[in-house]
Amino acid sequence: MTHPLFDRHLLSIHSLAERANKVVIARDRVDPERSEVTLSPGATQAVEEAAAAIRRARDEGRPAILAFGAHTIKNGLGPLLIRFIEQRWITHLATNGAGIIHDWELAYLGQTSEDVRTNIQAGEFGIWQETGLFINLAIAVGAYEGLGYGESIGAFVTRGGVEIPREKELLSRLASPAGRRPASREELAGAAAAGDLLGLIRDLGLTEGFLRVSHPFKEYGVQAAAYRLGVPFTGHPMFGHDIIYTHPASCGAAIGRTAERDFLSIAEGISRIEGGVYLSVGSAVMSPMVFEKCFSMAQNIAVQEGRHIDRHTIFVVDLAEAPWDWQTLGEPPPDNPAYYLRFCKTFSRMGGTMRYVSADNRSFLVALYRSLVGS
């Protein structure tokens, strides 16, 4: 049975220039040298433990992975994240789809974060031309080039635009030399990515050549910095969660290809987590769910090789008060409300050492940076 689908081409799409924003990066960015830090004694101790664990991990050549929610970007912490990767304290950054979008909007516009309550009533929430068009186009081209989700946006910002391939080039990818149909999985995936991009180009009426898109605030773009430095910055979206799905340029296949590549990228990092550190900051769903699957795969390989991953440290940071001592008491029983704190329950099951820290992400990350650099 065929069910009707919503036609996004019917939407009235507005320019970002018309949107009022709550965050202005030049005004709201966090300065780690001057920003005020407010932490409880327990959180302060956790920061010192995290800094010591990261130093040990880096000395041993082990990863230090930071996964974070979108508010980390909205709270003006992008410049601080750039320092973490420039100084090689952090080896991998990961966020959800919203974090990807806010970071790109800050690089492009210098502003982000609309008024959802007001704009939803006007039928305007999330329906913005530049965000929807450029991010989706960057992802579709990235899928064709074999890039990941976050990598596609980082390349887009760094290059100052995107190359629209010739239609002839894309058509040639749909068949191998001498007209032979693609046979291997890799060939089939490349052909499908070419077909998706060709369909998008035709649908949007784009012309071949370099489409220049200026990013006046790219110094604040974390994805661009990661791309420049060769540090993985992976995006882990959930379909339908992000405003880019409202735009006709959205291509689910391209999103899936790039996001799957990013999943395997972070899985590779987590496979080397023995002796390493995983920081989960303000991500109640994406981070624990992604880590859980990646860690299971990593442990699977380790067990096959006669090893076991046990010497890893996890720091979970969120604003919620800690109603349960996860470190000492382990997992609470199902009749305790703390049992349903997914970001604690999942990580408490992952072995190693898990520490929950109730803290604002700005104070925690600023204090962590100061501890690492000895200031």
C-alpha positions, 0 to 999 in steps of 0.5 A: 500500500502506498501512503502519501508523502509530504512535499517539501517543495511546497514550503515557503522557505525564508533566508537566515538573514530574516531570523532573530538569533539568541547566540552571537558568537563574538559576544557569547564565546567562552574565554578560558582565561577569563571565564568564571568557573563555578563548580562544587568541591566534588566536580572540582575533584572530578576535573582534576581526575579527568585532567590526570587521566587525559595526560596519562592517556596521551602519554601512552598514545591512547585516545581522549574522545569528547562527545557532546550535545548541541548546547556545548556549541550554543554555549560558546565553547567552540573556540575552547574545543578548537584549543583542545584539538590544536593542543592534542589533548582531545583526539576525537570530537563527536556530536549530534545533528544539532551540534553540527548545525549550530557549529556551521551556522556560527561559521557562516553567520556568526549567530545561531539558536532561533526562538522555537516557541515563536517561530513554530507558531509562524510556521517558520521554525527550522525552515531556513534556506541557507542552513537547509540548502548548504548543509544538505548539499555539503553532505551529498557532495561529501557522500560522493567524495567518500567523506563522513558527516562532520568531515563533509561540513568541515571541508565545505567551510574550509574550502569556502564552498563546494564543487558541483560535479559535471553531469557527465562525470556523475553519469559515468559513475553509474556504469563502469568502463565499457558499460559494465555495471558496477559489481562490488559493494564499493562500486555500487555505493559510489554509483548510488552516491553519484545518482543521489547527487545528480538527482539533487543537482537536477531538482535544485537546478544547480550548475556545474563548477565551484559554488562559492559560499563565504564563511566570514566567521570560520575561525569559530567553526570547530568542524573546519578546525578539525578538518584542517588539523586532521582530527576526526569530528564525527556527526551522529544524527537521528533521522527527523531530529534536525532542521535540515530535514525540512528542506527539499535538498535533504537526501536521506541516503547521503545522510546515511552514508556519511553518518555510517562512515562517522559511526565506524570512525568513532568505533575505531577510536573506541576500539583503542580505548584501553588506557584511554578516556571518554568524556560525555558532556551534555549528551543524554541520548546520542553519546551513551547509545553510540558508545554502547554499540561501539564498545560492544564491537571493540570488546568483541574483537578484543575477546577474539584476540584473547584480550579484554578492555578494562582500563578505560575511564569515562566521565559523564557530565550533565546538569542533573543532580546525582541522586545515586552514587554510581561509582560506589553503589553501581546500578540502582534497582529499577524501582529507583528513579535514578535507574532511568537516567540513561546517560548514567545507566548505560555508561555504568555498564561499560566496565572500566571506571565511570564518574558522573559529574553534575556541572555546567558544561562551560565551567567543567570544560574551562576548568579542565582546560586550565588544569591541562595547561597548568593555569 
